[in-house]
């Protein structure tokens, strides 16, 4: 096995918790995975994996090492894409990720428009919770992220390339509007790690209320539950514009709202050329709703 193959074996063992699981994911034999782990441990001179019940688990040294392994693999993949994209960006690849709301609201139209003009570019799309995306970017596992503002600790290491307006409002069924009280209404929450959920929890804390809550786990489920009358929620106005226009939902007056939380497109400091094609596409077509961020703003 090459060094990269050994590192991938370790990462898959870390993710699956077993040699069998890693072998199934990589489509190799279990003995190949075991051999890769032994070779890595021998090269480093430290045990990376221990037996644990019927499976295996990483030692403290292994847990430390696997984070570097993820970054090394991400950088290697990025390097390949950068080299290929430099030679022929119109036939390059883009690894992008988006939070759930952006994946449902922004990604489909933008990517369809992009592919119509750049059909040779291969797109790899990951949609996940906010808390999962930023580590992927820091480990160079993706080239571009569609989400809210990046966390403070990442801002000096990545580039904000474009922003798009996003306004969060409280919505509920029309019959809820009369006499609506934030303290007694049932609030519908997104999954743990959602940026919208964090904003909602901050809002309730600022209001000084502890109302009943119902966790539904996804953007679509929360909106459907609000339409069904299960409660009220904080959501992007874009996400419920159709329901607002039809009267299925109404905007509810709550102190501290609406909340401005623009979407951000965030890249690696020097992304592959195919990724630059997508960024330029986003900011070149006003109907897509993105505005380029100046170099001065990126540096701030």
C-alpha positions as CSV (number, residue, x, y, z in Angstrom):
1,X,0.0,0.0,0.0
2,X,1.1,3.6,-0.7
3,X,1.4,6.1,2.2
4,X,-1.9,7.7,1.1
5,X,-3.6,4.3,1.1
6,X,-2.4,3.6,4.6
7,X,-3.6,7.0,5.8
8,X,-7.1,6.4,4.2
9,X,-7.2,3.0,5.9
10,X,-6.6,4.7,9.3
11,X,-9.2,7.4,8.6
12,X,-11.8,4.8,7.6
13,X,-11.1,2.8,10.7
14,X,-11.5,5.9,12.8
15,X,-14.9,6.6,11.1
16,X,-16.3,3.1,11.1
17,X,-14.7,1.8,14.4
18,X,-13.7,-1.5,12.7
19,X,-11.3,-3.1,10.3
20,X,-14.3,-4.7,8.5
21,X,-16.1,-1.4,8.1
22,X,-13.0,0.2,6.7
23,X,-12.4,-2.7,4.3
24,X,-16.0,-2.5,3.0
25,X,-15.7,1.2,2.4
26,X,-12.4,1.0,0.6
27,X,-13.3,-2.3,-1.2
28,X,-10.2,-4.1,0.0
29,X,-9.6,-7.1,2.2
30,X,-9.5,-6.8,6.0
31,X,-6.0,-8.1,6.0
32,X,-5.0,-5.2,3.8
33,X,-6.4,-2.8,6.3
34,X,-4.7,-4.5,9.2
35,X,-1.4,-4.5,7.3
36,X,-1.7,-0.8,6.6
37,X,-2.3,0.0,10.2
38,X,0.7,-2.1,11.3
39,X,2.9,-0.4,8.7
40,X,1.8,3.1,9.8
41,X,2.5,2.2,13.5
42,X,5.9,0.8,12.5
43,X,6.8,3.9,10.6
44,X,5.9,6.2,13.4
45,X,7.1,3.9,16.2
46,X,3.8,4.3,18.2
47,X,0.7,2.1,18.4
48,X,-2.1,3.9,16.7
49,X,-4.9,1.3,17.1
50,X,-5.9,-1.0,20.0
51,X,-8.4,-3.9,20.1
52,X,-11.7,-2.9,21.8
53,X,-14.3,-5.7,22.2
54,X,-15.0,-7.0,18.7
55,X,-13.7,-3.9,17.0
56,X,-10.8,-1.5,17.3
57,X,-10.4,2.0,18.6
58,X,-7.7,4.6,18.1
59,X,-5.2,5.2,20.9
60,X,-4.7,8.8,22.1
61,X,-1.7,9.0,19.7
62,X,-3.9,7.6,16.9
63,X,-6.6,10.1,17.6
64,X,-4.1,12.9,17.3
65,X,-2.5,11.4,14.2
66,X,-5.7,10.8,12.3
67,X,-6.5,14.5,12.3
68,X,-3.3,15.2,10.5
69,X,-4.0,12.2,8.2
70,X,-7.3,13.8,7.2
71,X,-5.6,17.1,6.4
72,X,-2.8,15.4,4.5
73,X,-5.3,13.5,2.4
74,X,-7.5,16.6,1.8
75,X,-4.4,18.6,0.7
76,X,-3.3,15.8,-1.6
77,X,-6.7,15.7,-3.2
78,X,-6.8,19.5,-3.5
79,X,-3.3,19.4,-5.1
80,X,-4.4,17.0,-7.7
81,X,-7.5,19.1,-8.5
82,X,-5.4,22.2,-8.6
83,X,-2.9,20.7,-11.0
84,X,-5.6,19.3,-13.3
85,X,-7.7,22.5,-13.1
86,X,-4.7,24.7,-14.0
87,X,-4.2,22.7,-17.1
88,X,-7.9,22.5,-18.1
89,X,-10.3,24.2,-15.7
90,X,-13.3,23.5,-18.0
91,X,-12.8,19.8,-17.3
92,X,-11.8,20.1,-13.6
93,X,-13.6,19.1,-10.4
94,X,-15.1,21.0,-7.5
95,X,-15.6,19.7,-4.0
96,X,-18.3,21.8,-2.4
97,X,-20.4,21.6,0.8
98,X,-23.4,23.5,2.0
99,X,-25.5,23.7,5.1
100,X,-29.0,22.1,4.8
101,X,-30.9,25.4,4.2
102,X,-28.4,26.6,1.6
103,X,-28.5,23.2,0.0
104,X,-32.2,23.4,-0.4
105,X,-32.5,27.1,-1.2
106,X,-29.4,28.2,-3.1
107,X,-27.4,25.3,-4.4
108,X,-29.9,23.8,-7.0
109,X,-30.4,26.9,-9.1
110,X,-26.8,28.1,-8.9
111,X,-25.3,24.7,-9.8
112,X,-27.9,24.1,-12.7
113,X,-26.9,27.5,-14.1
114,X,-23.2,26.8,-13.7
115,X,-23.4,23.4,-15.4
116,X,-25.3,24.8,-18.3
117,X,-22.3,27.0,-19.1
118,X,-19.6,24.7,-17.9
119,X,-20.8,21.1,-18.6
120,X,-17.3,19.6,-18.3
121,X,-16.8,20.5,-14.7
122,X,-17.5,17.6,-12.2
123,X,-19.3,18.7,-9.1
124,X,-19.1,16.8,-5.8
125,X,-21.7,18.1,-3.3
126,X,-22.0,17.5,0.4
127,X,-24.9,18.8,2.4
128,X,-24.5,18.7,6.2
129,X,-25.0,20.6,9.4
130,X,-22.9,23.7,10.0
131,X,-20.8,22.1,12.6
132,X,-19.6,19.4,10.2
133,X,-18.8,21.7,7.3
134,X,-16.1,24.1,8.7
135,X,-13.9,21.2,9.9
136,X,-14.1,19.8,6.3
137,X,-12.9,23.1,4.9
138,X,-10.1,23.4,7.5
139,X,-8.9,19.9,6.6
140,X,-9.0,20.7,2.9
141,X,-11.6,18.0,2.3
142,X,-13.7,20.6,0.3
143,X,-12.9,23.6,-1.8
144,X,-15.9,25.7,-1.2
145,X,-18.6,26.1,1.5
146,X,-22.0,27.7,1.2
147,X,-23.1,28.6,4.8
148,X,-23.4,31.5,7.2
149,X,-20.4,33.4,8.5
150,X,-17.3,31.2,9.1
151,X,-16.3,30.8,12.8
152,X,-13.8,33.2,14.3
153,X,-10.9,30.7,14.4
154,X,-11.1,30.1,10.7
155,X,-11.5,33.6,9.3
156,X,-7.7,34.2,8.9
157,X,-7.3,30.9,7.1
158,X,-10.0,31.0,4.5
159,X,-11.5,33.5,2.0
160,X,-15.0,34.9,2.0
161,X,-15.7,35.2,-1.8
162,X,-19.3,36.3,-2.0
163,X,-22.4,37.0,0.1
164,X,-26.1,36.8,-0.5
165,X,-28.9,38.4,1.6
166,X,-30.7,36.1,4.1
167,X,-33.3,37.3,6.6
168,X,-34.5,35.1,9.4
169,X,-38.1,35.7,10.5
170,X,-40.5,34.0,13.0
171,X,-43.5,32.3,11.2
172,X,-46.6,30.4,12.2
173,X,-50.1,29.6,11.1
174,X,-52.3,32.7,10.6
175,X,-54.5,31.8,13.5
176,X,-51.5,32.0,15.8
177,X,-51.0,35.7,15.1
178,X,-53.8,36.9,17.3
179,X,-52.5,37.2,20.8
180,X,-49.2,35.5,19.9
181,X,-46.9,35.2,23.0
182,X,-43.3,33.9,22.5
183,X,-43.2,32.6,26.1
184,X,-46.1,30.2,25.6
185,X,-45.9,29.2,21.9
186,X,-44.3,25.8,21.0
187,X,-41.0,26.6,19.1
188,X,-39.9,24.2,16.4
189,X,-36.2,23.6,16.4
190,X,-33.7,22.4,13.8
191,X,-31.1,19.7,14.5
192,X,-28.2,20.1,16.9
193,X,-25.4,22.1,15.2
194,X,-27.7,24.1,12.9
195,X,-26.8,27.8,12.7
196,X,-30.5,28.7,12.6
197,X,-31.1,26.7,15.7
198,X,-28.3,28.5,17.5
199,X,-29.7,31.9,16.5
200,X,-33.1,30.9,17.7
201,X,-31.8,29.7,21.1
202,X,-29.9,33.1,21.4
203,X,-33.1,34.9,20.6
204,X,-35.2,33.1,23.2
205,X,-32.4,33.7,25.8
206,X,-32.5,37.4,25.0
207,X,-36.3,37.4,25.3
208,X,-35.9,35.8,28.7
209,X,-38.4,33.0,27.9
210,X,-38.3,29.2,28.2
211,X,-41.2,28.1,26.0
212,X,-42.1,24.5,25.0
213,X,-39.8,23.2,22.3
214,X,-40.1,20.5,19.6
215,X,-36.9,19.3,17.8
216,X,-37.7,18.0,14.3
217,X,-34.1,17.6,12.9
218,X,-34.2,19.2,9.5
219,X,-35.2,22.4,7.7
220,X,-37.9,20.8,5.6
221,X,-39.5,19.1,8.6
222,X,-39.6,22.3,10.6
223,X,-41.3,24.2,7.8
224,X,-43.8,21.4,7.3
225,X,-44.6,21.3,11.0
226,X,-45.2,25.0,11.1
227,X,-47.6,24.7,8.2
228,X,-49.4,21.9,10.0
229,X,-49.8,24.1,13.0
230,X,-47.5,22.2,15.4
231,X,-45.7,25.5,16.4
232,X,-43.7,28.5,15.3
233,X,-40.2,28.7,14.2
234,X,-37.3,31.0,13.1
235,X,-36.6,30.4,9.4
236,X,-35.1,32.2,6.3
237,X,-37.7,34.3,4.6
238,X,-36.5,32.8,1.3
239,X,-37.4,29.4,2.5
240,X,-41.0,30.1,3.2
241,X,-41.8,32.8,0.6
242,X,-44.2,30.5,-1.1
243,X,-46.0,29.7,2.1
244,X,-46.2,33.4,3.0
245,X,-47.6,34.3,-0.4
246,X,-50.2,31.6,-0.2
247,X,-51.2,32.5,3.4
248,X,-50.3,29.1,4.8
249,X,-47.8,30.9,7.1
250,X,-47.6,34.5,8.4
251,X,-44.7,36.5,9.8
252,X,-45.0,36.9,13.6
253,X,-43.8,40.1,15.4
254,X,-41.1,39.1,17.8
255,X,-38.7,41.6,19.4
256,X,-35.2,41.2,17.9
257,X,-36.5,40.0,14.6
258,X,-36.0,40.0,11.7
259,X,-32.4,38.8,12.0
260,X,-29.9,39.5,9.2
261,X,-27.7,36.4,8.5
262,X,-26.3,36.7,5.0
263,X,-25.2,33.6,3.2
264,X,-21.4,33.3,2.6
265,X,-19.4,31.5,-0.1
266,X,-16.1,30.6,1.5
267,X,-13.1,29.1,-0.2
268,X,-9.6,27.9,0.5
269,X,-7.0,30.7,0.2
270,X,-5.9,29.4,-3.2
271,X,-8.7,27.2,-4.6
272,X,-8.4,25.2,-7.8
273,X,-9.2,27.0,-11.1
274,X,-12.5,25.1,-11.5
275,X,-13.6,26.4,-8.2
276,X,-12.7,30.0,-9.3
277,X,-14.9,29.4,-12.4
278,X,-17.9,28.7,-10.1
279,X,-17.2,31.7,-7.9
280,X,-17.0,34.0,-10.9
281,X,-20.2,32.5,-12.2
282,X,-22.1,33.2,-9.0
283,X,-21.1,36.9,-8.9
284,X,-21.5,37.5,-12.7
285,X,-25.2,36.7,-12.8
286,X,-27.4,39.1,-10.7
287,X,-30.4,36.7,-10.8
288,X,-28.4,34.2,-8.7
289,X,-28.3,36.8,-5.9
290,X,-24.6,36.8,-5.0
291,X,-22.3,39.8,-4.5
292,X,-18.5,39.6,-4.7
293,X,-16.6,40.5,-1.5
294,X,-13.8,43.0,-2.0
295,X,-10.2,42.2,-1.3
296,X,-10.2,44.7,1.6
297,X,-13.2,43.1,3.2
298,X,-11.7,39.6,2.8
299,X,-8.6,40.8,4.7
300,X,-10.5,42.3,7.6
